[in-house]
Amino acid sequence: MSIEQHTEQSGELGWFKSSYSGTNGGDCVEVATAPGTVHVRDSKALTGAALAFPREQWAAFTAYVGETAV
């Protein structure tokens, strides 16, 4: 897996999209990190709402998803 960085209108956040999302514009999320926070948004709605999670909660979520994705 690789990531692409997208710096958009959302201030100084550098957004990353997984290479698993492909280039066909399907369903995908983008993630940006800031000190203590991980931001998540819909890659098709760049100016829409973004969710913000404490890093610890995001780490727990991704660990859980990784365990259940087998």
PyMOL commands that set and color helices and strands:
alter all, ss='L'
color gray80, all
select helices_A, chain A and resi 19-21+55-68
alter helices_A, ss='H'
color red, helices_A
select strands_A, chain A and resi 3-7+14-18+29-34+37-42+50-54
alter strands_A, ss='S'
color yellow, strands_A
deselect
rebuild
show_as cartoon
